Amino acid sequence: ETNGIMMYDDINVFDLRPGQPEINLYRVRLESNSDVQSMVKYLEITNVFRTLSLQEQYLIFIADNSILIDVTERGKMEIRINKVSAEVATIFFNEALSFIPCFKYSEGEDIIIFTSRNIHYLVDKGGQFCTDYYGMKHELIECIKSEEVFVDLNDDVQFRKEKLSDLLTESKVVVYFPDYLLLVSSRQQLINLLDYALYIRNIGFFILVLFFLRRTSIHLEYIERKEKVVLISGPWREAIVYVLNIGQKNPHYDRIFEKQFFDLNQHANLPLRGFIDVLCENFTRYQRFTEDGQYQIVPTEKQKQFLERIICGEESFHFSEVGTGKTKVIMPLLCQTFLSSNIEAHRYLARGGKQKDTLVILVPEHLVPDARHQVFKHCLNLNFRQEYRVYDDIFALLHPQVHLGANNGESKPKKQIFVISFNQFKKALTYDKICQKVRPHREHILVIADEVDDFLDRDKLVFNICSNKANTFAPTTLELYFETSCAAYHRKECPRELFQSSPNPAYWIDLYEKFDAIYNEIQDASKSLNKSFGIFNEQTLRHCTSSISHDIEGYKALIARPYESVNRAMPGSYYSDVERTIFLTFVILSEDIAKYDELFQGERKFITFEYWREYLTELDYDELVYGHNRLSEIAENYPNASLGLIRFLYIIILKRMEIRDRSRSVNSVDIIFNFDCIGFTGTPFLDNYPTSDYIRHQREDDIPPSIDRSFYAYTSEELSQDEFENRFSQFQGQNSDVKVEYVSSDFMQESLKIGEMETLKEIFTREQENPKAESRKTTKAPFNAIVDLCGIFKLSTIEDVRSLVLEHFGPGCFHYIYH
């Protein structure tokens, strides 16, 4: 809004200054400029804004895009989509995608298909109610139901049958010249396109979209009739029967539609490197064809080598520089490799275990839309007629019709891909129903983790779902826990005679041995009794190959903790269980009783006279119950009474401890130890982990490193200038035509004391004053990107940067600022 005028870019949309602003919505009719005719005679767009310009101009918003229509002389219209000139056309792409009304860029051959309830098509209705022709008395989109996943108000995952007509939204799909492959980025686009195909009465388009939609759906239900009324009939019924592959075969349709699918199964016997070359050649056809006669993305030799190393490498995790196409090239090619039947590729993907038929793509939360886009774009048009599924929600596994492995009546398992965030996968593994499907099948599951360093970030390792209930320990049980803990801690013999009086003596004997093992564990030479968090040593961190001192801070969340100020066993610990927590509580009570001063002060008044007479006669009863001396002071002054005080508090703590009822905890380390994993990242500070195969075969050999450190340079090596430059050139990688100028940053010592934006302003000023900047600048500014590699700007927002750029360079220097 500027001076009372609502604006979009530089366009005045409507006037807000009157007391009652008047906003009129218009209807615009557009006709095709092409010679090709279809059943659609023209399209009409409603809810259109008319701008406040002198010329007749209309503005339309559809699916986060803007369409600007200028009416010129004699009613001729000029159309711009996101400021790019376009026109309405009817296109014959191929036999499967034929006679499609759409938008076409004026300066290119790429096609845009918009779907919206605000776009209406005038369809030739001649005979549409005759069931032998194209129409039906009922809209087919209302006769197809889909099982949809949703989360209710209690955060529980539920399923609901929805009519596809109730799921329609707006979307935009671009079809690239010259291959004209139908590429979608989400299941929602497929639902919208199915309705679009029905609307324009295009059976070929409907069949192709339905092929794709089935591959992304939990279950589709077709309501053919309702009581005696036939709802689905004519060619539409024949089309659905054809897609479901039931009834009589149709070789003519097969010849048409199989051309829309890449047949990867024909390359089953190709050597892996040859198969990768085929994948990369196909991959280019998914990309935009540029003006210079090349596809926009062509996999490089370096990317092919990296893909081969990921597939064949024995190590789990791999490093590749930022910007080398891990998400946009490597990940979709891995998915296509999985969906193929190439023998050599699947031998390596088995990772020393069983053949893989389920693929889980794990990415950070912010990359889920992009990962889903890449997988849907590259994985729906493979292997005509092959039954496989691509799900964008791991909780589809809660549905009874979603199975892992071969289902009843299937000769071989159906391949499935799940695209999910790190935390959603961990959350899914807290569900018993999902674990019942996943656990027995996990050797057939391959997990691919993009940005795997983020997945293993120590602050994000553990996902907890906790619900607790009060325990029902009987007094005799509490006494047995105390005596067992006391005997193990003080190195006494197992009190077997005492255990014989219990209903389950074998349990207490095993528990004593467990407590004894824990005690031995914490007595190692590297013993560290952290008074806040519990016990840390080499034994509890034995899976770590890096230094213990480095890992202790990060792994605090993984180690069992004693009871402190919460009335439950610590949930979420990789090593923790209630019994370990019970024993560690006794250890802390014995070695750092001051931790419980506050608890004792609140509970001392409940010490009974009988308890005092049996365990604490050395103390004055009234002073003990009503006094103000701290527990730690009493224990220090009367050491013989310590055990009685410990017993009193220990029983209280155990009574207060809640038992985890439906509590679940899943750790990133759990996943990489229990599943065969492949991961890649652009962060060169990641140590490799043992794969599931290492654990499966109890291997003890060294794990291959994920990073080549041969070019690392250390001050202690005192390298010569030539050797340093040699290593530095290796560090820079294999990029060509990269020029770097190193400049002093000493001035930041003072400017940062003033503020971060003052520092950035000083950088802008110095860059403008740099004489070398004049020779290389292509705009009014001496740069086109700002990258904070050192994390200097910690407190500033992108809005702060934008404001500074506008203030320093003026509004005419940069047209857009991307973040």
C-alpha angles and dihedrals in degrees: 000000000000123000092338094312120115107223139190110200102315095334122108104224104177142341118254096180100090117086089242105032111211117222116184122192120207141198121232126196120207128188130199118261093200126096092232113102129205137170087276110085097183141337128236126203121203133195092044124163120226110214126227094246125126090245123062104268132164131198125204129185117204127164095339091312131108125222116196118195121193117194109215132180119327092011095292113154130218114201127202123184110200087342093307116119114248142162139207113258143165109227134198102205099167139313092291097043103039135153096004117170107221146125122282128197109246094220097043146026100250116121130219121204115195121193119195141138085237093063113081125188124208100223122192099253096193106145095343092145092056106099090215089062130056102284137076132197089242128052106250094214087067091052096059120080128192133200104239129192118227138163116234128215090274091057090249120141112242137174126225133180109236131183109241087232089065092053098056119126136153124286144163124219124185119207112201127223132261101020097036094205115173103242121179131181101206144018089247090065090054092053090050092047092049089057090045092053090050092047094054091041094238110152096181092055090045092054094049093048091046090053089056095041092054089055091057100039132092092213135340120203122199114205099211096173140005111212103307096341116100109220103175118044146136123030091342091062090047089051093053092046089051093052091047088052095228127133125011119005120244110208092178092059090043091057090051100046102036087068087067092062130069109232104219093164092073087070096058094123099041117118111256096252092050090048091052089053089053092049092050092048090052090044092065090061090065090062135084115268108234130216093257091063097258134111112254095238121032115172110244127225089253091055091049090052091048091050091050091048091051092051096043102030119111093213120085103223131045135196125220127165121266112271098028094120101259094149100032100038114013098044097050090045089052089051091051090048089054092050091050126084095227104150099210094046093051092047088060094040088057085072092210093311136077129321112283121236100160125061124192116195110203121193136158115274094258093053097051096095092049093045091048089049092052095046095046091045096051105029110049099071100055130114106001113241094007111136110231135133136223113197127188092198126056089204088075082088088074089068114095092227094056110085136172115228126001114344125210110300095013117121093205134013121275112242114238135188124199120194110200145146123257095254096043090056091049090047091050090055090059089067115093092210092056093043090053087060098037104042100061090041100042096108087063092052124092118196119204113193119195114201087016091178088065089049089055094041106139093226092055102037101107130058115192132195106181133181119159140190133196115271122240100213111163116228090251090053092051090051091051092051089052095047092047093049092045094050093048094046096046092044094243127154118274106273094230094160090057091048092053089069090062125085091241111034093163090064093054093047090052090046091053089053090049092050089047090053091049090050091052090047093057093046094067119128089257092053114157119179104195105198094209103042113020135246126352128176142126092283095058090043096040094128091062117095096188125077118302093224089057094049102043094080093049096045099050089104091057100056127084114263130207121237110281121154103334124079097230141069108269107268123212101038117138091213099029131111132155094261093052090048090050092054095043088052089058090048093053092044088054098043104030107022091158088078088073099049092109094047091049092050090057095044105037093093088066094063103118124220089241092054091048091050092051102042113009110039090129088072129068106256098217092045090048095050102033103022130104103225112124120248092244091054092050091049091049094048095042107032092169089062094053095092092052091050091047091050091051094051094038091058091048092050093050091049090052096046110107118219115233105251105179095356119147132176125189123186130197087235089055089058098049091045094049102038134048103253140191119189138173136187143169093226110100097206103081127118117210122246130215110269124231085259091062090055093040091059096031091238120182102185121115119283112240111251117248093215131055104229096176091109096049111124121208127192091229090063092065092210123200118248092254094050092046092051090047092054092042091055089052089050091054090062129214101307116129133218094019115148121192130187118196115209132182117267097189091115089068091071088073102028093055089058087064097043148294097261090049087056092050091048090053089051090052091050094049092048091052090049092048107108091209090059092068093063096053106035118109098182136035088275123068092232144029100203138042117203121182100205095166101048094244096145101061101142101038126095129216087254089060090052092047092050091050093048091050092046095047102039101024128238095286100060102073122027095196136013114209123198 
